[in-house]
Amino acid sequence: MSPSSSLTAASSSSSLWILKPSPAFKSSRFQSIPPSLPPSSPPSFRLLRRAASLPHASATDFDFALHDALESSGIDTSHAREARKGFISQINELSDVERETSISINRCVDLGRTALYIAAEDDSLISHSSVPLPVDAFLERLDDLSLGYCSHYNSLSRSSRENFLESIEKYLYVKKGFRRSSAKNLAEPRALYLHSVLTHRSGSALMLSLIHSEILKMFRLWGLLDFDVEIFFPHDHYGLPRAYDKQKSKESDQPHIMTVQMLLEKVLRNLKAAFWPFQHDHVDSLFLRAAHAANCVGDPNGSQESAYQLASAKAAQHRLERGVWTSVRFGDMRRALSACERLILLKTDPKEIRDYSILLYHCGLYEQSLKYLRLYQDAKSPSSSQSRSTNSVSILEEEAVQKLFVRLNLIAMEEDWCQPIYGRNFLGNNSEPW
């Protein structure tokens, strides 16, 4: 059985909406503002969402290693665990159909809240703060963007659909000053977390698309938006996400439509790539970088390794063995592991299980590494393996998997795995990069 089947199925029951009096103008993500209401007049009602009872898929369904390893090092992970539970509660809302729903019309998952749960967990992992990231406060900041537009709402912006959408773009990108991070800073952490983007107003195309979609969702709820809108996601390094009338969409727009599943996957994969511990290997495959550092694969280019690459790989391994889990330009194992775990929960490509396994190997968690490597071998489809057999990178990856599998089995025969051993203990006892 695929490991992803361990996830509890999402509930089919819909959320309930109730109308409740409220004197406040803010503090709710689901306020009802009639379009004819003057901006200065506070609404007398707001809509509150009462979450339906959902079965929960717990991280313990996979027996993930990160939080337990940190706890064993004396680090409190209660805030990280709560944020992970929040993330799971959101993705449990996703059915197969909803996963393929465009972010501009998604109604089942609060993408803003989900992205903030991702940020809250990672913030807790690196800050060890006694106070969690204020998710609700940042949600209010996100809602304030929608509310702020209402003061600029006038008849001219509603003269046509195009004018209305253009006025939203000018409000977001000109008046509010949101901009896309430069291409050379795509791996800059501030651009990858929603709370940082809301604070600094600079972020990745994914984060800007998410913010744009949340504004449109609120306008639709308030009755300001009464036609179908799609968001054009740019695949270049400079374009901005833009909304357009879906009735005027072209076939060429299809590759630029971002679904809920695609957005969450890309957010997590960007984090995984940004914090992958082996940054100085030039191979595109993150798995091969880690396998290379573990001596599970030869030179992927078929030529002799450079002294620089060898030194970088050895230095990365040495840092891990010394208990150094993060350093400038060398990734962050904690956040790479957390991204892998959430990708597995999201039920994505089985290769995420493989990548998680080799990170566990580098952590010295050999028993868990072998467990997930076996799960990967069970989960991957034979047809996909055959279709990739002519791909040189895939061949190298599969060879590395087999070498890692043999090595872990040999370790299993030599070591007593009755008790978890955090031999390298890189996750918790050193906050300095050197």
ZAKOL-930029 format. One record per residue (C-alpha): residue number from 0; residue in one letter; chain; x, y, z. Coordinates in Angstrom, 3 decimals. Each point is the difference from the previous one (the first is absolute). Layout:
N
{NUM,"a","A",{X,Y,Z}}
...
//
This chain:
434
{0,"m","A",{0.000,0.000,0.000}}
{1,"s","A",{1.207,3.480,-0.798}}
{2,"p","A",{1.169,1.910,3.068}}
{3,"s","A",{-2.243,2.824,-1.001}}
{4,"s","A",{-2.982,-2.239,0.675}}
{5,"s","A",{0.773,0.387,3.681}}
{6,"l","A",{-1.486,3.429,-0.221}}
{7,"t","A",{-3.546,0.151,1.233}}
{8,"a","A",{-2.453,0.871,-2.733}}
{9,"a","A",{-1.306,3.520,0.012}}
{10,"s","A",{-3.501,0.502,1.254}}
{11,"s","A",{-2.648,0.482,-2.653}}
{12,"s","A",{-2.178,2.072,2.267}}
{13,"s","A",{0.013,3.685,-0.794}}
{14,"s","A",{0.792,2.746,2.469}}
{15,"l","A",{-2.910,1.825,1.581}}
{16,"w","A",{-0.484,3.725,-0.276}}
{17,"i","A",{-1.915,2.022,2.579}}
{18,"l","A",{-0.936,3.660,0.069}}
{19,"k","A",{0.941,1.779,3.164}}
{20,"p","A",{-0.359,3.640,1.057}}
{21,"s","A",{3.262,1.848,0.368}}
{22,"p","A",{0.816,3.608,0.793}}
{23,"a","A",{3.537,-0.406,-1.233}}
{24,"f","A",{1.156,0.855,-3.458}}
{25,"k","A",{2.920,-2.457,0.002}}
{26,"s","A",{1.280,-3.128,1.725}}
{27,"s","A",{-1.805,-2.469,-2.219}}
{28,"r","A",{1.125,-1.623,-3.204}}
{29,"f","A",{-3.611,-0.385,-1.058}}
{30,"q","A",{-1.700,3.365,0.314}}
{31,"s","A",{-3.012,0.862,-2.061}}
{32,"i","A",{0.340,3.451,-1.567}}
{33,"p","A",{-2.697,0.935,-2.492}}
{34,"p","A",{1.564,1.716,-3.035}}
{35,"s","A",{-2.301,2.985,0.403}}
{36,"l","A",{1.126,0.608,3.582}}
{37,"p","A",{2.095,3.157,0.434}}
{38,"p","A",{3.515,-0.873,1.166}}
{39,"s","A",{-0.340,2.203,3.070}}
{40,"s","A",{-3.044,-1.897,1.266}}
{41,"p","A",{0.828,-3.095,2.055}}
{42,"p","A",{-1.988,-3.090,-0.928}}
{43,"s","A",{-2.484,-1.273,2.525}}
{44,"f","A",{0.547,-3.678,-0.735}}
{45,"r","A",{2.878,-2.302,-0.644}}
{46,"l","A",{0.199,-3.582,-1.144}}
{47,"l","A",{1.789,-2.429,2.252}}
{48,"r","A",{1.091,-3.407,-1.144}}
{49,"r","A",{-0.841,-2.912,2.218}}
{50,"a","A",{2.362,-2.798,-0.964}}
{51,"a","A",{-1.635,-3.351,-0.571}}
{52,"s","A",{1.347,-2.980,1.886}}
{53,"l","A",{2.867,-1.550,-1.934}}
{54,"p","A",{1.962,-3.199,0.388}}
{55,"h","A",{3.632,0.953,0.509}}
{56,"a","A",{3.060,-1.451,-1.693}}
{57,"s","A",{2.704,0.208,2.607}}
{58,"a","A",{3.716,0.222,-0.517}}
{59,"t","A",{0.173,-3.122,2.156}}
{60,"d","A",{-1.656,-1.893,-2.868}}
{61,"f","A",{3.425,0.178,-1.635}}
{62,"d","A",{2.013,0.096,3.229}}
{63,"f","A",{1.943,3.015,-1.216}}
{64,"a","A",{3.380,0.577,1.618}}
{65,"l","A",{0.580,3.756,0.168}}
{66,"h","A",{-2.005,1.078,3.030}}
{67,"d","A",{0.975,-3.051,2.061}}
{68,"a","A",{3.681,0.498,-0.847}}
{69,"l","A",{-0.176,3.619,1.125}}
{70,"e","A",{-1.823,-0.972,3.189}}
{71,"s","A",{2.736,-2.548,0.739}}
{72,"s","A",{2.480,2.875,-0.177}}
{73,"g","A",{-1.931,1.963,2.602}}
{74,"i","A",{-1.770,2.354,-2.412}}
{75,"d","A",{-3.670,0.740,0.608}}
{76,"t","A",{-1.960,-0.711,-3.186}}
{77,"s","A",{-3.503,0.662,1.327}}
{78,"h","A",{-0.510,3.059,-2.233}}
{79,"a","A",{1.371,-1.847,-3.026}}
{80,"r","A",{-2.321,-2.933,0.655}}
{81,"e","A",{-3.014,2.290,0.331}}
{82,"a","A",{0.850,1.699,-3.280}}
{83,"r","A",{0.358,-3.409,-1.665}}
{84,"k","A",{-3.441,-0.989,1.314}}
{85,"g","A",{-1.409,3.191,-1.481}}
{86,"f","A",{1.587,-0.793,-3.361}}
{87,"i","A",{-1.460,-3.510,0.069}}
{88,"s","A",{-3.459,1.303,0.925}}
{89,"q","A",{0.061,2.150,-3.138}}
{90,"i","A",{1.238,-2.605,-2.487}}
{91,"n","A",{-2.552,-2.470,1.372}}
{92,"e","A",{-2.564,2.220,-1.720}}
{93,"l","A",{1.411,-0.933,-3.397}}
{94,"s","A",{-1.790,-2.541,-2.149}}
{95,"d","A",{1.477,-1.163,-3.302}}
{96,"v","A",{-2.200,2.500,-1.839}}
{97,"e","A",{0.851,2.851,2.341}}
{98,"r","A",{3.721,-0.632,-0.433}}
{99,"e","A",{-0.408,0.828,-3.689}}
{100,"t","A",{-2.105,3.100,0.667}}
{101,"s","A",{1.470,3.344,-0.984}}
{102,"i","A",{1.158,2.132,2.911}}
{103,"s","A",{-2.204,2.824,-1.278}}
{104,"i","A",{-3.192,-1.989,0.630}}
{105,"n","A",{1.104,-2.261,2.864}}
{106,"r","A",{-2.506,0.050,2.856}}
{107,"c","A",{0.943,-3.035,2.100}}
{108,"v","A",{3.484,0.825,1.242}}
{109,"d","A",{1.126,3.240,1.588}}
{110,"l","A",{3.245,0.366,-1.944}}
{111,"g","A",{1.081,3.019,2.009}}
{112,"r","A",{-0.373,-1.866,3.276}}
{113,"t","A",{1.696,-3.097,-1.432}}
{114,"a","A",{3.010,2.028,-1.154}}
{115,"l","A",{0.230,1.661,3.399}}
{116,"y","A",{-0.058,-3.383,1.756}}
{117,"i","A",{2.980,-0.973,-2.160}}
{118,"a","A",{1.775,3.196,1.044}}
{119,"a","A",{-0.962,-0.466,3.656}}
{120,"e","A",{1.499,-3.481,0.184}}
{121,"d","A",{3.272,1.026,-1.610}}
{122,"d","A",{0.201,3.131,2.144}}
{123,"s","A",{-0.368,-2.138,3.104}}
{124,"l","A",{2.683,-2.419,-1.192}}
{125,"i","A",{2.638,2.697,-0.429}}
{126,"s","A",{-0.917,2.559,2.649}}
{127,"h","A",{-0.808,-2.281,2.968}}
{128,"s","A",{-2.245,2.855,1.109}}
{129,"s","A",{-2.391,-0.461,2.891}}
{130,"v","A",{-2.580,1.920,-2.048}}
{131,"p","A",{-1.400,-1.477,-3.238}}
{132,"l","A",{-0.230,1.940,-3.233}}
{133,"p","A",{-3.284,1.983,0.235}}
{134,"v","A",{-1.882,-1.645,-2.860}}
{135,"d","A",{-3.261,1.825,0.674}}
{136,"a","A",{1.737,3.384,0.111}}
{137,"f","A",{1.540,-0.581,-3.422}}
{138,"l","A",{-3.365,-1.180,-1.318}}
{139,"e","A",{-1.436,3.333,1.119}}
{140,"r","A",{2.808,1.742,-1.856}}
{141,"l","A",{-0.925,-1.996,-3.107}}
{142,"d","A",{-3.644,0.965,0.428}}
{143,"d","A",{0.971,3.641,0.458}}
{144,"l","A",{1.241,-0.014,-3.587}}
{145,"s","A",{-3.500,-0.858,-1.191}}
{146,"l","A",{-1.628,2.475,2.360}}
{147,"g","A",{2.421,2.728,-1.038}}
{148,"y","A",{-1.081,-0.295,-3.617}}
{149,"c","A",{-3.563,0.895,0.992}}
{150,"s","A",{1.065,3.580,0.727}}
{151,"h","A",{1.104,0.242,-3.659}}
{152,"y","A",{-3.109,-1.680,-1.318}}
{153,"n","A",{-1.929,2.291,-2.338}}
{154,"s","A",{-2.288,-0.140,-2.997}}
{155,"l","A",{2.896,0.494,-2.423}}
{156,"s","A",{1.649,-3.233,1.123}}
{157,"r","A",{-3.274,-1.812,-0.695}}
{158,"s","A",{-0.509,1.500,-3.442}}
{159,"s","A",{1.261,-3.256,-1.484}}
{160,"r","A",{1.395,-3.308,1.180}}
{161,"e","A",{3.412,0.875,-1.388}}
{162,"n","A",{0.051,3.319,1.859}}
{163,"f","A",{-0.998,-1.714,3.230}}
{164,"l","A",{2.773,-2.608,-0.224}}
{165,"e","A",{2.517,2.627,-1.081}}
{166,"s","A",{-0.906,2.161,2.987}}
{167,"i","A",{0.697,-2.952,2.315}}
{168,"e","A",{3.427,-0.487,-1.586}}
{169,"k","A",{0.854,3.691,0.358}}
{170,"y","A",{-1.119,-0.090,3.611}}
{171,"l","A",{2.123,-3.071,0.786}}
{172,"y","A",{3.135,0.688,-2.041}}
{173,"v","A",{0.080,3.805,-0.092}}
{174,"k","A",{-1.776,1.453,3.027}}
{175,"k","A",{0.928,-2.821,2.387}}
{176,"g","A",{3.381,-0.536,-1.644}}
{177,"f","A",{0.063,-3.780,-0.208}}
{178,"r","A",{2.769,-1.135,-2.318}}
{179,"r","A",{1.544,-3.204,-1.168}}
{180,"s","A",{3.352,-1.082,1.392}}
{181,"s","A",{2.857,0.263,-2.463}}
{182,"a","A",{1.092,-3.139,-1.840}}
{183,"k","A",{3.318,-0.137,1.841}}
{184,"n","A",{-1.823,-0.071,3.352}}
{185,"l","A",{-2.512,-2.749,-0.794}}
{186,"a","A",{1.383,-2.072,2.875}}
{187,"e","A",{-0.231,2.920,2.442}}
{188,"p","A",{-2.089,-1.367,2.909}}
{189,"r","A",{-1.909,3.267,0.450}}
{190,"a","A",{-1.491,-0.433,-3.471}}
{191,"l","A",{-1.267,-3.509,0.774}}
{192,"y","A",{-2.041,0.566,3.176}}
{193,"l","A",{-3.337,1.802,-0.069}}
{194,"h","A",{0.471,1.900,3.252}}
{195,"s","A",{3.310,1.415,-1.258}}
{196,"v","A",{-1.521,0.988,-3.341}}
{197,"l","A",{-2.846,1.790,1.767}}
{198,"t","A",{2.558,1.821,2.145}}
{199,"h","A",{2.614,0.912,-2.618}}
{200,"r","A",{-2.339,0.077,-3.042}}
{201,"s","A",{2.485,-1.946,-2.086}}
{202,"g","A",{-0.452,-3.647,-0.854}}
{203,"s","A",{-0.014,-2.838,-2.463}}
{204,"a","A",{-2.539,-0.267,-2.807}}
{205,"l","A",{-1.685,-2.756,2.021}}
{206,"m","A",{-0.514,2.211,3.042}}
{207,"l","A",{-1.247,2.900,-2.122}}
{208,"s","A",{-2.417,-2.372,-1.773}}
{209,"l","A",{-1.270,-1.223,3.349}}
{210,"i","A",{-0.545,3.547,1.269}}
{211,"h","A",{-1.753,0.970,-3.239}}
{212,"s","A",{-2.279,-3.045,0.185}}
{213,"e","A",{-0.914,0.694,3.628}}
{214,"i","A",{-0.977,3.581,-0.859}}
{215,"l","A",{-2.211,-1.249,-2.841}}
{216,"k","A",{-1.549,-2.587,2.297}}
{217,"m","A",{-0.972,2.681,2.508}}
{218,"f","A",{-1.433,2.224,-2.741}}
{219,"r","A",{-2.100,-2.898,-1.266}}
{220,"l","A",{-1.261,-0.646,3.521}}
{221,"w","A",{-0.901,3.655,0.478}}
{222,"g","A",{-1.805,0.195,-3.336}}
{223,"l","A",{2.518,2.333,-1.632}}
{224,"l","A",{0.998,-2.699,-2.489}}
{225,"d","A",{-2.871,-1.581,-1.929}}
{226,"f","A",{1.804,-1.590,-2.957}}
{227,"d","A",{2.536,-2.800,-0.449}}
{228,"v","A",{3.615,1.071,0.313}}
{229,"e","A",{3.207,-1.910,-0.619}}
{230,"i","A",{3.531,0.844,1.125}}
{231,"f","A",{2.787,-0.063,-2.562}}
{232,"f","A",{3.084,-1.479,1.684}}
{233,"p","A",{3.268,1.146,-1.639}}
{234,"h","A",{2.636,-2.647,-0.683}}
{235,"d","A",{2.756,2.513,-0.698}}
{236,"h","A",{2.136,1.663,2.663}}
{237,"y","A",{-1.503,3.469,-0.188}}
{238,"g","A",{-3.740,-0.078,-0.769}}
{239,"l","A",{-2.701,0.731,2.557}}
{240,"p","A",{-3.111,-2.142,0.580}}
{241,"r","A",{-2.996,1.695,-1.610}}
{242,"a","A",{-3.732,-0.642,0.068}}
{243,"y","A",{-2.049,-0.190,-3.188}}
{244,"d","A",{-3.585,-0.674,-1.041}}
{245,"k","A",{-0.329,-3.764,-0.390}}
{246,"q","A",{-2.432,0.430,-2.897}}
{247,"k","A",{2.859,1.508,-1.998}}
{248,"s","A",{2.496,-2.739,0.786}}
{249,"k","A",{1.934,-1.678,-2.803}}
{250,"e","A",{1.333,-3.515,-0.325}}
{251,"s","A",{3.511,1.388,0.411}}
{252,"d","A",{-0.965,1.194,3.490}}
{253,"q","A",{-0.480,-3.555,1.281}}
{254,"p","A",{3.647,-0.592,1.055}}
{255,"h","A",{-0.177,3.207,2.036}}
{256,"i","A",{-2.950,-1.074,2.159}}
{257,"m","A",{1.070,-0.882,3.537}}
{258,"t","A",{-2.019,-2.668,1.814}}
{259,"v","A",{-0.167,-0.436,3.763}}
{260,"q","A",{2.149,-3.140,-0.093}}
{261,"m","A",{2.550,1.604,-2.310}}
{262,"l","A",{0.334,3.081,2.178}}
{263,"l","A",{0.506,-1.929,3.248}}
{264,"e","A",{2.458,-2.373,-1.660}}
{265,"k","A",{2.023,2.852,-1.485}}
{266,"v","A",{0.048,1.920,3.284}}
{267,"l","A",{1.374,-3.025,1.844}}
{268,"r","A",{2.419,-1.009,-2.752}}
{269,"n","A",{1.394,3.520,-0.129}}
{270,"l","A",{0.636,-0.198,3.740}}
{271,"k","A",{1.508,-3.450,-0.364}}
{272,"a","A",{2.382,1.199,-2.723}}
{273,"a","A",{0.895,3.200,1.868}}
{274,"f","A",{0.955,-1.864,3.170}}
{275,"w","A",{1.446,-3.192,-1.504}}
{276,"p","A",{3.280,-0.528,1.882}}
{277,"f","A",{2.157,-0.732,-3.050}}
{278,"q","A",{-0.089,3.268,-1.913}}
{279,"h","A",{3.314,0.048,-1.838}}
{280,"d","A",{-0.553,-3.052,-2.177}}
{281,"h","A",{-1.055,1.158,-3.466}}
{282,"v","A",{-2.237,-3.012,-0.680}}
{283,"d","A",{-3.665,0.943,-0.416}}
{284,"s","A",{-1.223,-3.037,1.944}}
{285,"l","A",{-0.040,0.719,3.734}}
{286,"f","A",{0.090,-3.723,0.678}}
{287,"l","A",{3.187,-0.430,-2.034}}
{288,"r","A",{1.638,2.846,1.898}}
{289,"a","A",{-0.649,-1.787,3.281}}
{290,"a","A",{0.929,-3.376,-1.498}}
{291,"h","A",{3.219,1.498,-1.321}}
{292,"a","A",{0.911,1.257,3.475}}
{293,"a","A",{-0.736,-3.491,1.353}}
{294,"n","A",{2.229,-1.634,-2.650}}
{295,"c","A",{-2.978,-1.845,-1.446}}
{296,"v","A",{0.583,1.233,-3.526}}
{297,"g","A",{2.904,0.842,-2.264}}
{298,"d","A",{0.536,3.273,-1.784}}
{299,"p","A",{-3.336,0.716,-1.775}}
{300,"n","A",{1.799,1.676,-2.892}}
{301,"g","A",{2.068,-3.072,-0.734}}
{302,"s","A",{3.246,1.887,0.644}}
{303,"q","A",{2.319,0.252,2.944}}
{304,"e","A",{-1.292,2.011,2.937}}
{305,"s","A",{1.531,3.368,0.610}}
{306,"a","A",{1.910,0.525,3.215}}
{307,"y","A",{-2.499,2.740,0.871}}
{308,"q","A",{-2.985,-2.351,-0.282}}
{309,"l","A",{1.732,-2.630,2.112}}
{310,"a","A",{0.923,2.553,2.635}}
{311,"s","A",{-3.556,1.411,0.059}}
{312,"a","A",{-1.551,-3.447,0.421}}
{313,"k","A",{2.438,-0.935,2.758}}
{314,"a","A",{-0.506,3.330,1.742}}
{315,"a","A",{-3.781,-0.430,-0.063}}
{316,"q","A",{0.279,-3.493,1.449}}
{317,"h","A",{2.473,1.174,2.633}}
{318,"r","A",{-2.366,2.771,1.116}}
{319,"l","A",{-2.783,-2.521,0.488}}
{320,"e","A",{2.244,-2.343,1.970}}
{321,"r","A",{1.033,2.878,2.278}}
{322,"g","A",{-3.609,0.822,0.761}}
{323,"v","A",{-0.278,3.072,-2.234}}
{324,"w","A",{-3.406,-0.089,-1.676}}
{325,"t","A",{0.100,3.309,-1.808}}
{326,"s","A",{2.479,2.499,-1.371}}
{327,"v","A",{0.043,2.787,-2.537}}
{328,"r","A",{-0.309,-1.332,-3.567}}
{329,"f","A",{-0.025,-3.590,1.230}}
{330,"g","A",{-3.695,-0.521,0.622}}
{331,"d","A",{-1.935,-0.970,3.104}}
{332,"m","A",{-0.669,-3.666,0.662}}
{333,"r","A",{-2.942,0.691,2.320}}
{334,"r","A",{-1.961,1.985,-2.553}}
{335,"a","A",{0.953,-2.385,-2.814}}
{336,"l","A",{-1.354,-2.887,2.070}}
{337,"s","A",{-3.188,1.870,0.910}}
{338,"a","A",{-0.632,0.806,-3.681}}
{339,"c","A",{0.480,-3.673,-0.915}}
{340,"e","A",{-2.375,-1.160,2.725}}
{341,"r","A",{-2.731,2.395,-1.099}}
{342,"l","A",{0.453,-0.980,-3.654}}
{343,"i","A",{-0.509,-3.626,1.000}}
{344,"l","A",{-3.166,0.973,1.889}}
{345,"l","A",{-1.191,1.892,-3.066}}
{346,"k","A",{0.135,-3.271,-1.965}}
{347,"t","A",{2.335,1.103,-2.752}}
{348,"d","A",{2.682,-1.842,-1.972}}
{349,"p","A",{1.415,-3.120,1.759}}
{350,"k","A",{3.453,1.472,-0.615}}
{351,"e","A",{-0.682,2.293,2.949}}
{352,"i","A",{0.157,-3.122,2.191}}
{353,"r","A",{3.336,-0.920,-1.575}}
{354,"d","A",{1.407,3.484,0.587}}
{355,"y","A",{-1.188,-0.080,3.602}}
{356,"s","A",{1.731,-3.349,0.461}}
{357,"i","A",{3.416,1.244,-1.061}}
{358,"l","A",{-0.267,3.041,2.264}}
{359,"l","A",{-0.722,-2.356,2.892}}
{360,"y","A",{3.081,-1.980,-1.007}}
{361,"h","A",{2.134,3.136,0.263}}
{362,"c","A",{-1.521,0.602,3.448}}
{363,"g","A",{1.168,-3.414,1.167}}
{364,"l","A",{-3.605,-1.215,0.310}}
{365,"y","A",{0.717,-3.206,-1.895}}
{366,"e","A",{-3.014,-2.022,1.120}}
{367,"q","A",{-2.437,2.703,-1.060}}
{368,"s","A",{1.952,0.561,-3.210}}
{369,"l","A",{-0.316,-3.666,-0.947}}
{370,"k","A",{-3.695,0.020,0.850}}
{371,"y","A",{-0.734,2.887,-2.351}}
{372,"l","A",{2.226,-1.372,-2.733}}
{373,"r","A",{-2.080,-3.180,0.083}}
{374,"l","A",{-3.183,2.083,-0.105}}
{375,"y","A",{1.348,1.764,-3.073}}
{376,"q","A",{0.758,-3.270,-1.755}}
{377,"d","A",{-3.514,-1.238,0.774}}
{378,"a","A",{-1.618,3.263,-1.100}}
{379,"k","A",{1.700,0.633,-3.328}}
{380,"s","A",{-1.860,-1.436,-2.959}}
{381,"p","A",{1.799,-2.512,-2.256}}
{382,"s","A",{-1.242,1.832,-3.096}}
{383,"s","A",{1.549,3.279,1.131}}
{384,"s","A",{3.286,-1.762,0.703}}
{385,"q","A",{0.018,-1.481,-3.484}}
{386,"s","A",{-0.848,3.324,-1.631}}
{387,"r","A",{2.916,1.664,1.768}}
{388,"s","A",{2.464,-2.787,-0.763}}
{389,"t","A",{1.495,1.915,-2.929}}
{390,"n","A",{0.411,3.201,2.009}}
{391,"s","A",{3.613,0.309,1.137}}
{392,"v","A",{-0.888,1.886,3.187}}
{393,"s","A",{-2.665,-2.559,0.926}}
{394,"i","A",{2.454,-2.829,-0.608}}
{395,"l","A",{2.513,1.636,2.338}}
{396,"e","A",{-2.724,0.562,2.596}}
{397,"e","A",{-1.116,-3.630,-0.068}}
{398,"e","A",{3.586,-1.218,0.229}}
{399,"a","A",{0.505,2.231,3.023}}
{400,"v","A",{-3.215,-1.331,1.562}}
{401,"q","A",{1.258,-3.563,-0.344}}
{402,"k","A",{3.398,0.874,1.491}}
{403,"l","A",{-1.670,1.787,2.895}}
{404,"f","A",{-2.353,-2.937,0.532}}
{405,"v","A",{2.912,-2.463,0.159}}
{406,"r","A",{1.932,2.249,2.370}}
{407,"l","A",{-2.958,0.441,2.352}}
{408,"n","A",{-0.621,-3.736,0.081}}
{409,"l","A",{3.652,-0.582,0.906}}
{410,"i","A",{-0.274,2.564,2.779}}
{411,"a","A",{-3.158,-1.740,1.190}}
{412,"m","A",{1.897,-3.247,0.387}}
{413,"e","A",{2.765,1.683,1.997}}
{414,"e","A",{-1.919,2.305,2.317}}
{415,"d","A",{-2.599,-0.565,2.672}}
{416,"w","A",{-3.062,2.032,-0.995}}
{417,"c","A",{-2.026,-0.765,3.054}}
{418,"q","A",{0.419,3.609,1.159}}
{419,"p","A",{0.079,3.111,-2.210}}
{420,"i","A",{3.537,1.304,-0.319}}
{421,"y","A",{0.540,3.621,-0.909}}
{422,"g","A",{3.713,-0.531,-0.431}}
{423,"r","A",{0.873,3.205,-1.785}}
{424,"n","A",{-2.561,2.014,1.912}}
{425,"f","A",{0.338,2.818,-2.515}}
{426,"l","A",{-3.581,1.110,0.512}}
{427,"g","A",{0.160,1.605,3.356}}
{428,"n","A",{3.241,0.758,1.795}}
{429,"n","A",{1.685,2.731,-1.997}}
{430,"s","A",{-1.427,3.302,-1.120}}
{431,"e","A",{3.227,1.346,-1.487}}
{432,"p","A",{0.912,-0.529,-3.659}}
{433,"w","A",{3.597,-0.966,0.807}}
//
